[in-house]
Amino acid sequence: MRSTVLLLAPICSRAFAPARRIKTTPRLAAVPAAAPAAAVVKSAAGAGLACAAVGFVSAHAAVSYSYGLAIAWHARAALRSATTPVAVRVLLAYGLKVTAYQALRDREKHYRAAVLPLFRALEKDTKCPFTRTTHKIPLVAGVAVLLALYAAPIRFLANAPQPRVSVFAGAVAAAALTVQTVADAQKFAAKRRAPDRPCTTGLWRVSRHVNYAADVVLHGAVAAAAVLSAPSIMTALLAVLAPLMMVNIVLSATESLDGRQRLAYRDDAFEAYVAATPRLFF
């Protein structure tokens, strides 16, 4: 971890340099100082590694839980020195919601029956990198780096030079989070009524993967706002890495899920639903 700090600290030094305090009227408090670059990088690396380390025990936990926990961790840390906290508060709520919803899904028998065997099969396959502890290192390391990188856009949004950028990102992210939460609740209820059928009502009539569509909007807004808040081209590139990688993962997941659904729901009703409903937006 020390080598990671030494490598990233020069890149982030301008972005996370302590903010100087400004003179204010007696009614206004001083602007809080931003955290030093080395401390931010160390916190980000620690959060990424801590959240991804569960991959040594369970691939499912690494993929399903570490993402939401890391975003919540980064957001909570950034709020301690935030001058523009609007978007960061939304991301904190998003991370907690993702984690809580995953825990709720894991309690459902039909979900465990459909998803968990896939991960168990991977872990029993001798050719799979999940099999032995040493072979799990690439998985844990990759997830840890991705999760650590998400600290950059969150930190930039927490101390945006233009507060309106943070407010805009927060509004878009809040709208996406609301849509996703409603869609998740609708699907959860539908699966309890009919575990062997897809959810095609409510917001799912607008998009076959409305929850993923909301993810694309949220991460896109974070990436755009972080670029506008970054102090240099290098830090802007650093800021967009994790959100754009998340968008790519979501887009790949929709294609994979489409294939599995076509195998699971082989009837005219589902084919008509697919033909009439866009995968994401159109």
SVG drawing of the C-alpha trace seen along z (x, -y; Angstrom):
<svg xmlns="http://www.w3.org/2000/svg" viewBox="-48 -41 55 69">
<polyline fill="none" stroke="black" stroke-width="0.4" points="0.0,0.0 2.9,-2.3 4.1,-2.0 0.7,-2.9 0.7,-6.1 4.1,-7.1 3.0,-6.6 -0.3,-8.5 0.6,-11.2 2.4,-13.4 -0.5,-13.2 -3.0,-14.1 -1.0,-16.7 -2.5,-19.7 -6.0,-18.3 -6.0,-17.6 -3.7,-20.3 -4.9,-22.0 -7.3,-24.8 -6.3,-28.1 -8.7,-29.7 -10.4,-32.9 -11.5,-35.9 -15.2,-36.0 -17.7,-38.1 -18.5,-37.2 -21.6,-35.4 -19.7,-33.0 -17.5,-30.1 -14.0,-29.6 -13.7,-27.2 -12.6,-23.8 -9.2,-22.7 -9.0,-19.8 -7.2,-16.6 -3.5,-16.4 -2.9,-14.4 -0.9,-11.6 -3.7,-11.0 -6.4,-11.0 -4.5,-8.4 -3.8,-6.3 -7.4,-6.4 -8.6,-5.5 -6.1,-2.6 -7.1,-1.3 -10.8,-1.5 -10.4,0.3 -8.3,3.1 -10.4,3.5 -13.6,3.8 -12.1,6.1 -10.4,8.4 -13.6,10.3 -12.8,11.8 -10.4,14.2 -13.4,15.7 -16.2,15.3 -16.2,14.1 -19.9,13.2 -19.2,10.9 -16.3,9.2 -18.4,8.5 -21.7,7.7 -20.9,5.9 -17.5,4.2 -18.7,1.7 -21.4,0.1 -19.4,0.2 -16.4,-1.5 -18.5,-4.3 -20.1,-4.9 -16.6,-4.8 -15.1,-7.3 -18.2,-9.6 -18.1,-9.5 -14.4,-10.3 -14.8,-13.2 -17.6,-14.8 -15.2,-15.5 -13.5,-18.3 -16.2,-19.0 -17.0,-22.5 -19.6,-21.4 -21.2,-18.3 -24.4,-18.0 -23.4,-15.4 -21.2,-13.5 -24.2,-13.1 -26.2,-11.6 -23.3,-9.2 -23.2,-8.2 -26.9,-7.3 -26.3,-5.5 -23.5,-3.3 -25.6,-2.4 -28.6,-1.7 -26.7,0.6 -25.3,2.6 -28.6,2.9 -30.5,4.0 -27.9,6.6 -28.2,8.0 -32.0,8.0 -31.7,9.9 -29.4,12.5 -32.1,13.4 -34.5,14.4 -34.5,18.1 -35.2,17.7 -32.3,15.2 -29.8,17.5 -31.0,20.4 -30.4,18.5 -27.2,16.6 -25.1,18.2 -24.6,21.5 -22.8,19.6 -20.2,18.3 -19.9,21.7 -19.3,23.3 -16.5,20.8 -14.9,21.4 -14.9,25.2 -13.4,25.0 -9.7,25.9 -9.0,23.6 -10.7,20.7 -8.7,17.9 -11.1,18.1 -10.0,21.6 -6.8,21.1 -5.9,18.2 -2.9,17.2 -5.1,17.4 -7.5,15.0 -5.0,12.2 -5.7,10.9 -9.4,10.6 -8.9,8.9 -6.2,6.6 -8.3,5.6 -11.4,4.9 -9.3,3.0 -7.8,0.7 -11.2,-0.1 -12.7,-0.9 -9.8,-3.0 -9.9,-5.1 -13.5,-6.1 -12.2,-8.2 -10.9,-10.8 -14.2,-12.0 -15.8,-12.0 -13.1,-14.1 -13.3,-16.6 -17.1,-16.9 -16.6,-17.4 -14.5,-20.5 -15.7,-21.7 -14.4,-25.2 -17.9,-25.9 -20.6,-24.8 -23.2,-24.7 -21.4,-21.8 -21.7,-19.8 -25.3,-20.8 -26.1,-19.7 -24.3,-16.4 -26.1,-15.8 -29.5,-16.5 -28.9,-14.2 -27.5,-11.5 -30.5,-11.9 -33.0,-11.5 -31.1,-8.4 -31.0,-7.0 -34.8,-7.6 -35.6,-5.8 -33.3,-2.9 -34.8,-2.5 -38.4,-2.5 -37.4,0.0 -35.7,2.3 -38.7,2.2 -41.0,3.1 -38.8,5.9 -38.4,7.2 -42.2,7.3 -42.8,8.9 -40.2,11.7 -41.9,12.5 -45.2,13.0 -43.7,14.9 -40.1,15.9 -39.9,17.7 -41.1,14.7 -39.4,11.4 -40.7,8.1 -42.4,6.3 -44.5,3.8 -44.0,0.3 -40.7,-1.3 -39.7,2.0 -42.2,1.2 -40.0,-1.7 -36.7,0.1 -35.8,3.8 -32.8,2.9 -34.0,-0.4 -31.8,0.2 -28.7,0.3 -29.9,-2.7 -30.0,-4.6 -26.4,-3.5 -25.3,-4.8 -26.9,-8.2 -25.4,-8.4 -21.9,-7.5 -22.0,-9.6 -23.0,-12.7 -20.3,-12.0 -17.7,-11.7 -18.8,-14.9 -18.9,-16.9 -15.6,-15.6 -13.9,-16.6 -15.3,-20.1 -14.0,-20.2 -10.6,-18.8 -7.7,-21.3 -5.7,-19.8 -5.9,-17.5 -4.1,-14.7 -6.4,-14.8 -9.4,-15.0 -8.3,-11.8 -7.8,-10.2 -11.3,-11.3 -13.1,-9.7 -11.4,-6.3 -13.6,-4.6 -17.0,-6.1 -16.4,-5.2 -15.2,-1.7 -18.4,-1.3 -20.4,-2.4 -18.6,0.2 -19.3,2.9 -23.0,2.0 -23.3,2.1 -21.5,5.5 -23.8,6.8 -27.0,5.9 -25.8,7.9 -25.0,10.9 -28.3,10.6 -30.2,10.4 -28.7,13.8 -29.5,15.5 -33.1,14.1 -33.7,15.4 -32.7,18.9 -34.8,18.7 -38.0,17.2 -38.7,18.9 -42.2,17.9 -44.0,15.5 -44.9,13.1 -41.3,12.4 -40.3,12.1 -43.1,9.5 -41.8,7.6 -38.3,7.6 -39.5,6.4 -41.5,3.5 -39.1,2.4 -35.7,0.9 -32.7,2.5 -31.7,-0.7 -32.8,-4.0 -33.9,-3.4"/>
</svg>
